[in-house]
Amino acid sequence: MKKKLLPFLSFVLLSVVSCKNETSKKKEIIETQTETVETKKELTWLDTIEEAHKKSEFLSHDAIALDMVINFGGNERLKGRMTFLTNSTKGKIELKDGTAIYFDGAKVFHSPDLKNEKAARFDAYTWMYFLLFPSKIGDDGAVLKDLGQLHLNDVAYNAQHLSFKGDIGDAPDDWYVIYSHPETNLIDYAGYIVTANKSVEAAEANPHAIGYEDYKTIDGIPVPHSWKYYEWTKEKGLGKEIGFANLSNVEFIEVDASTFTIPEGFLEK
């Protein structure tokens, strides 16, 4: 009798173990699905922007280098090769006339014969900031405020107001209105004011916008190769185009100790 019961008991035990395993697997699947749903729910506007612009991948590279031509009012404002650490702490602009601008943290250095030396600090940081903008809006000291949806060019953009806590950079009173596309989450436009060498009131009386166009993928990372500058207000949107910048030969590079070494004889601004 005992011999007959043994196979039966083995079958029962196997069935119980199997049921427990199936229950455990189903529980794991449900928990995983729940976690996925919760993760999606917890994604913020900043998360979606940084994911769309591949911030993690961008920061995995040492530096980004590119050629840039900037034109305002029909006149060439700047032309040269730019190289910036992706974490924005160091950079250099090598101009077509052989002069250059370097920055290392809060210090800026330039060639003694730089033609527009008054704008050395502005040039050192402004073009870098516009280029690295998607990776910078989550920096410490940045303050984001949801503006809901704002219409621009017949598109209902997701909009955020970006400002800064005191003592952040050269112009902590600057602010931006960021327009990200509702489908791609890429930044298409950013309205802004420039307070360098002027009061906040004067800057707010003359706001502008940058439009990012012609996104091209470089090592899997979207980089806008055409920038356009406009007159702009939050209420009326884009006005007249006032300038543009074209980027070419964009690449991610590795750097060494000599890449951002300040040349002898350069002046600190």
Secondary structure by P-SEA (a helix, b strand, c coil): ccccaaaaaaaaaaaaaaaaaaaaaaaaaaaaaaaaaaaaaaccaaaaaaaaacccccccccbbbbbbbbbccccccccbbbbbccccccbbbbcccccbbbbcccbbbbccccccccaaaaaacaaaaaaacccccccccbbbbbcccccccccccbbbbbbbccccccccccccbbbbbccccccccccccccccccaaaaaaccbbbbbcccccccccccccbbbbbbccccccccccccbbbbcccccccccccccccccccccc
